[in-house]
Amino acid sequence: METPSPVPAGEASILAALMDPGRVAAVRDTGLLDTPPEESFDRLTRLAAKLTGAPVTLVSLLDSSRDFYKSAFGLGEPLNTARQLEGRSFCHYAMVSDGPLVLADVTQMAVFCDVPTVKSLGVRAYAGIPLVTAQGQVLGSFCAVDFEPRQWTETDVEVLVELAHSAMREIQLRKAVRESDALNRRLLEQLQRVDELNRALAELATTDSLTGLRNRRAFDHSLALELAIVERHHSPLSLLMLDVDHFKRINDRLGHDAGDQVLQMIGQVLSAGARVIDIVARVGGEEFAVLLPNTGAQGALEVAERVRLAVAQAPPGAHGGVTISIGAVTLQDGETASSLYARADAALYSAKEAGRNRVAQA
């Protein structure tokens, strides 16, 4: 391929291109600098060597102060291991050329003759195709090197141009994969945050903020689930309903802060005495419910008495000590949730009518 000798770019234009922040950022944004060899790039350089007969073919990425060879076919040591080169190189001239840089004999022009690799590696012929992004940033070059003068044919240059396009597609593919991975990670983080928020919202929707116990909504849901279990396994189920004796008097005389402390204390007593399978809830202002799976009437009565005594014997706070009244019931055959709840509420009323600080069983 007979081509006129190209007019080489000056040092100032090469240095400006090498140090251009946008170009350097584009090179580093490929994520390929200092990465190990990859077969997809090595396949292109092997094919270039086979089709052109060049002993050395390269995919060169031009950082601000070095050439990094993402793929290097035919290089000896130490470049085969180091895979990078500092100082002026022919790829720098290709970077600022308007198209392919084709040199049949680099020793025929003084500027090219002074490129260090002419002496260090014995380079005599060079053909390089700039690797250009869609935004016009030159990342490096796809090039072929010979250690003898040679006339590069049109076919040689066409092969290198096509393989340079293939190299750019590989570069763009890796960038797209990295961006996709990053997007997926951000999406996963967002989903995790949404999941955490949903859990927090669900907890707010089912938890009494003052005592940390289940609220009425959560209790009703749990009761429905336990009734379904009873229907399937025919296991016993009991319910305790309790409230604070003379709670209004505490609020009126000592204030709502003291009343809140009473409710928190009772919540702590109930939680401390509950089994893992028990469901403890605050179902009203000063009303609490304890659902006791696998517990019959006698067991429910024993639990109720323990709870009553634990509250009565709790250290007096600003409220001066309190007592509770409890209604205890056990599920009957065919009974509904509303019926069970109503019977427990009626038993609680009976305990209060009988003088408070006691358990009534229905």
C-alpha positions as semicolon CSV with decimal commas, in nm:
position;residue;x (nm);y (nm);z (nm)
1;M;0,000;0,000;0,000
2;E;0,185;0,308;-0,120
3;T;0,098;0,600;0,108
4;P;0,265;0,937;0,150
5;S;0,456;0,978;0,472
6;P;0,224;1,134;0,730
7;V;0,305;1,468;0,881
8;P;0,373;1,382;1,246
9;A;0,199;1,574;1,520
10;G;0,408;1,802;1,738
11;E;0,498;1,731;2,098
12;A;0,260;1,999;2,224
13;S;-0,046;1,849;2,054
14;I;0,042;1,497;2,169
15;L;0,097;1,610;2,528
16;A;-0,229;1,806;2,525
17;A;-0,417;1,501;2,399
18;L;-0,253;1,267;2,650
19;M;-0,336;1,494;2,942
20;D;-0,685;1,595;2,825
21;P;-0,906;1,534;3,133
22;G;-1,203;1,416;2,929
23;R;-0,998;1,170;2,731
24;V;-0,815;1,035;3,039
25;A;-1,147;0,998;3,222
26;A;-1,288;0,804;2,926
27;V;-0,988;0,568;2,928
28;R;-1,014;0,504;3,302
29;D;-1,390;0,469;3,278
30;T;-1,342;0,162;3,061
31;G;-1,239;-0,022;3,377
32;L;-0,975;-0,208;3,173
33;L;-0,652;-0,048;3,293
34;D;-0,435;-0,300;3,483
35;T;-0,683;-0,582;3,423
36;P;-0,555;-0,928;3,326
37;P;-0,560;-1,054;2,967
38;E;-0,896;-1,164;2,829
39;E;-0,952;-1,414;2,552
40;S;-1,202;-1,189;2,372
41;F;-0,929;-0,925;2,316
42;D;-0,647;-1,177;2,263
43;R;-0,851;-1,346;1,992
44;L;-0,858;-1,015;1,799
45;T;-0,483;-0,958;1,819
46;R;-0,409;-1,320;1,718
47;L;-0,642;-1,282;1,421
48;A;-0,477;-0,953;1,323
49;A;-0,134;-1,117;1,328
50;K;-0,257;-1,410;1,123
51;L;-0,429;-1,198;0,859
52;T;-0,160;-0,930;0,824
53;G;0,150;-1,136;0,896
54;A;0,265;-0,879;1,153
55;P;0,474;-1,036;1,430
56;V;0,328;-0,809;1,700
57;T;-0,028;-0,683;1,735
58;L;-0,165;-0,479;2,024
59;V;-0,473;-0,332;2,186
60;S;-0,323;-0,027;2,352
61;L;-0,498;0,199;2,602
62;L;-0,333;0,536;2,654
63;D;-0,337;0,659;3,011
64;S;-0,192;1,001;3,085
65;S;0,161;0,870;3,146
66;R;0,177;0,518;3,001
67;D;0,053;0,280;2,735
68;F;-0,131;-0,018;2,885
69;Y;-0,167;-0,322;2,659
70;K;-0,500;-0,489;2,717
71;S;-0,387;-0,747;2,465
72;A;-0,038;-0,801;2,330
73;F;0,041;-1,071;2,075
74;G;0,404;-1,152;1,997
75;L;0,576;-0,935;2,260
76;G;0,877;-1,076;2,442
77;E;0,981;-1,009;2,799
78;P;0,964;-0,789;2,994
79;L;0,671;-0,635;2,804
80;N;0,484;-0,963;2,784
81;T;0,458;-0,960;3,164
82;A;0,455;-0,586;3,238
83;R;0,207;-0,514;2,959
84;Q;0,278;-0,143;2,977
85;L;0,523;0,107;2,839
86;E;0,622;0,457;2,950
87;G;0,754;0,733;2,728
88;R;0,670;0,833;2,374
89;S;0,522;0,561;2,151
90;F;0,385;0,533;1,800
91;C;0,037;0,493;1,948
92;H;0,061;0,855;2,066
93;Y;0,095;0,967;1,706
94;A;-0,196;0,745;1,605
95;M;-0,402;0,909;1,881
96;V;-0,376;1,252;1,716
97;S;-0,397;1,135;1,355
98;D;-0,709;1,188;1,146
99;G;-0,734;0,818;1,064
100;P;-0,509;0,512;1,040
101;L;-0,143;0,587;1,097
102;V;0,053;0,374;0,848
103;L;0,434;0,379;0,856
104;A;0,629;0,157;0,619
105;D;0,972;0,244;0,760
106;V;0,987;0,457;1,072
107;T;1,357;0,524;1,025
108;Q;1,285;0,737;0,719
109;M;1,152;1,028;0,926
110;A;1,356;1,186;1,201
111;V;1,063;1,233;1,440
112;F;0,958;0,869;1,421
113;C;1,315;0,750;1,426
114;D;1,355;0,906;1,772
115;V;1,064;0,710;1,924
116;P;1,227;0,500;2,201
117;T;1,087;0,165;2,084
118;V;1,282;0,196;1,758
119;K;1,601;0,133;1,954
120;S;1,465;-0,063;2,251
121;L;1,246;-0,305;2,055
122;G;1,371;-0,264;1,700
123;V;1,041;-0,134;1,558
124;R;1,063;-0,052;1,187
125;A;0,703;-0,058;1,059
126;Y;0,380;0,045;1,231
127;A;0,010;0,055;1,143
128;G;-0,229;0,187;1,408
129;I;-0,603;0,249;1,411
130;P;-0,733;0,492;1,678
131;L;-0,990;0,348;1,919
132;V;-1,248;0,626;1,930
133;T;-1,561;0,647;2,144
134;A;-1,896;0,770;2,016
135;Q;-1,817;1,097;2,194
136;G;-1,492;1,137;1,999
137;Q;-1,251;1,047;2,280
138;V;-0,948;0,845;2,168
139;L;-0,887;0,561;2,413
140;G;-0,581;0,418;2,240
141;S;-0,516;0,218;1,928
142;F;-0,540;-0,122;1,766
143;C;-0,205;-0,162;1,599
144;A;0,039;-0,393;1,425
145;V;0,418;-0,372;1,445
146;D;0,693;-0,522;1,232
147;F;1,065;-0,533;1,293
148;E;1,139;-0,502;0,923
149;P;1,027;-0,230;0,682
150;R;0,709;-0,334;0,504
151;Q;0,449;-0,196;0,272
152;W;0,115;-0,237;0,446
153;T;-0,151;-0,340;0,196
154;E;-0,500;-0,197;0,176
155;T;-0,623;-0,533;0,300
156;D;-0,392;-0,508;0,600
157;V;-0,535;-0,170;0,693
158;E;-0,894;-0,284;0,630
159;V;-0,837;-0,584;0,859
160;L;-0,696;-0,363;1,132
161;V;-0,987;-0,118;1,098
162;E;-1,245;-0,394;1,130
163;L;-1,068;-0,551;1,426
164;A;-1,036;-0,208;1,589
165;H;-1,416;-0,175;1,561
166;S;-1,447;-0,518;1,722
167;A;-1,214;-0,412;2,003
168;M;-1,426;-0,101;2,063
169;R;-1,738;-0,318;2,079
170;E;-1,567;-0,534;2,345
171;I;-1,472;-0,222;2,541
172;Q;-1,824;-0,083;2,518
173;L;-1,973;-0,421;2,615
174;R;-1,761;-0,438;2,931
175;K;-1,855;-0,085;3,024
176;A;-2,222;-0,165;2,969
177;V;-2,192;-0,478;3,183
178;R;-2,022;-0,283;3,463
179;E;-2,286;-0,011;3,447
180;S;-2,557;-0,275;3,447
181;D;-2,399;-0,444;3,748
182;A;-2,374;-0,111;3,927
183;L;-2,735;-0,034;3,840
184;N;-2,843;-0,376;3,965
185;R;-2,652;-0,320;4,290
186;R;-2,818;0,019;4,336
187;L;-3,154;-0,134;4,254
188;L;-3,091;-0,413;4,506
189;E;-2,995;-0,154;4,768
190;Q;-3,312;0,040;4,691
191;L;-3,520;-0,277;4,717
192;Q;-3,354;-0,360;5,049
193;R;-3,430;-0,010;5,177
194;V;-3,789;-0,042;5,058
195;D;-3,810;-0,382;5,226
196;E;-3,673;-0,236;5,549
197;L;-3,920;0,051;5,523
198;N;-4,206;-0,189;5,459
199;R;-4,104;-0,395;5,761
200;A;-4,085;-0,080;5,971
201;L;-4,426;0,031;5,846
202;A;-4,569;-0,315;5,909
203;E;-4,428;-0,304;6,260
204;L;-4,577;0,040;6,315
205;A;-4,910;-0,089;6,188
206;T;-4,910;-0,388;6,423
207;T;-4,722;-0,261;6,729
208;D;-4,843;-0,046;7,018
209;S;-4,594;0,239;7,033
210;L;-4,617;0,288;7,411
211;T;-4,568;-0,070;7,532
212;G;-4,407;-0,240;7,232
213;L;-4,673;-0,510;7,244
214;R;-4,898;-0,611;6,958
215;N;-5,189;-0,375;6,896
216;R;-5,554;-0,470;6,850
217;R;-5,516;-0,524;6,475
218;A;-5,226;-0,763;6,523
219;F;-5,407;-0,942;6,807
220;D;-5,719;-0,999;6,596
221;H;-5,501;-1,140;6,316
222;S;-5,318;-1,370;6,559
223;L;-5,648;-1,488;6,710
224;A;-5,778;-1,580;6,366
225;L;-5,461;-1,778;6,294
226;E;-5,480;-1,961;6,628
227;L;-5,845;-2,052;6,567
228;A;-5,745;-2,204;6,233
229;I;-5,477;-2,410;6,410
230;V;-5,728;-2,525;6,672
231;E;-5,972;-2,630;6,400
232;R;-5,702;-2,841;6,236
233;H;-5,531;-2,991;6,541
234;H;-5,811;-2,973;6,804
235;S;-5,572;-2,823;7,057
236;P;-5,693;-2,612;7,354
237;L;-5,682;-2,232;7,341
238;S;-5,740;-1,984;7,623
239;L;-5,768;-1,608;7,643
240;L;-5,699;-1,364;7,926
241;M;-5,849;-1,014;7,921
242;L;-5,720;-0,772;8,184
243;D;-5,721;-0,405;8,266
244;V;-5,582;-0,172;8,530
245;D;-5,792;-0,114;8,839
246;H;-5,888;0,253;8,891
247;F;-5,675;0,363;8,596
248;K;-5,876;0,681;8,544
249;R;-5,801;0,779;8,901
250;I;-5,427;0,744;8,835
251;N;-5,449;0,965;8,528
252;D;-5,665;1,226;8,701
253;R;-5,455;1,241;9,018
254;L;-5,100;1,187;8,891
255;G;-5,123;1,277;8,522
256;H;-5,092;1,089;8,198
257;D;-4,716;1,036;8,231
258;A;-4,777;0,828;8,543
259;G;-5,053;0,643;8,357
260;D;-4,816;0,568;8,070
261;Q;-4,559;0,431;8,316
262;V;-4,825;0,196;8,457
263;L;-4,910;0,065;8,110
264;Q;-4,543;0,017;8,025
265;M;-4,484;-0,170;8,350
266;I;-4,774;-0,405;8,283
267;G;-4,649;-0,463;7,928
268;Q;-4,307;-0,558;8,067
269;V;-4,461;-0,796;8,325
270;L;-4,673;-0,966;8,060
271;S;-4,383;-0,999;7,815
272;A;-4,150;-1,135;8,085
273;G;-4,397;-1,406;8,184
274;A;-4,509;-1,505;7,836
275;R;-4,399;-1,815;7,649
276;V;-4,267;-1,790;7,296
277;I;-4,600;-1,914;7,159
278;D;-4,814;-1,674;7,366
279;I;-4,956;-1,360;7,205
280;V;-4,956;-1,051;7,427
281;A;-5,131;-0,734;7,312
282;R;-5,258;-0,399;7,427
283;V;-5,610;-0,395;7,286
284;G;-5,747;-0,073;7,435
285;G;-5,658;0,221;7,658
286;E;-5,574;0,022;7,972
287;E;-5,688;-0,316;7,841
288;F;-5,455;-0,603;7,760
289;A;-5,509;-0,949;7,614
290;V;-5,302;-1,264;7,642
291;L;-5,372;-1,549;7,402
292;L;-5,254;-1,886;7,535
293;P;-5,220;-2,160;7,268
294;N;-5,218;-2,522;7,386
295;T;-5,355;-2,411;7,723
296;G;-5,673;-2,540;7,889
297;A;-5,891;-2,382;8,159
298;Q;-5,676;-2,481;8,456
299;G;-5,357;-2,364;8,288
300;A;-5,519;-2,034;8,195
301;L;-5,627;-1,979;8,556
302;E;-5,274;-2,046;8,682
303;V;-5,122;-1,804;8,429
304;A;-5,378;-1,539;8,519
305;E;-5,301;-1,566;8,891
306;R;-4,927;-1,541;8,826
307;V;-4,979;-1,230;8,615
308;R;-5,207;-1,070;8,874
309;L;-4,958;-1,130;9,155
310;A;-4,663;-1,011;8,945
311;V;-4,835;-0,679;8,877
312;A;-4,948;-0,636;9,240
313;Q;-4,597;-0,709;9,367
314;A;-4,417;-0,492;9,112
315;P;-4,206;-0,212;9,270
316;P;-4,422;0,099;9,310
317;G;-4,330;0,381;9,078
318;A;-4,461;0,736;9,068
319;H;-4,807;0,580;9,058
320;G;-4,760;0,416;9,398
321;G;-4,843;0,062;9,282
322;V;-5,140;-0,081;9,095
323;T;-5,352;-0,393;9,063
324;I;-5,530;-0,555;8,770
325;S;-5,847;-0,751;8,714
326;I;-5,849;-1,049;8,476
327;G;-6,112;-1,245;8,288
328;A;-6,006;-1,595;8,175
329;V;-6,187;-1,812;7,921
330;T;-6,114;-2,127;7,723
331;L;-6,236;-2,184;7,367
332;Q;-6,546;-2,398;7,334
333;D;-6,631;-2,626;7,042
334;G;-6,746;-2,428;6,741
335;E;-6,688;-2,093;6,911
336;T;-6,598;-1,789;6,701
337;A;-6,336;-1,526;6,770
338;S;-6,596;-1,263;6,855
339;S;-6,773;-1,498;7,095
340;L;-6,450;-1,592;7,272
341;Y;-6,352;-1,228;7,304
342;A;-6,698;-1,132;7,434
343;R;-6,689;-1,404;7,700
344;A;-6,344;-1,295;7,816
345;D;-6,461;-0,936;7,834
346;A;-6,765;-1,043;8,037
347;A;-6,541;-1,241;8,275
348;L;-6,322;-0,934;8,318
349;Y;-6,630;-0,728;8,405
350;S;-6,725;-0,992;8,661
351;A;-6,381;-0,968;8,823
352;K;-6,413;-0,593;8,853
353;E;-6,767;-0,618;8,990
354;A;-6,649;-0,869;9,249
355;G;-6,402;-0,620;9,395
356;R;-6,106;-0,598;9,147
357;N;-5,755;-0,738;9,187
358;R;-5,883;-1,085;9,111
359;V;-5,936;-1,340;8,834
360;A;-6,281;-1,443;8,711
361;Q;-6,319;-1,747;8,490
362;A;-6,607;-1,809;8,251
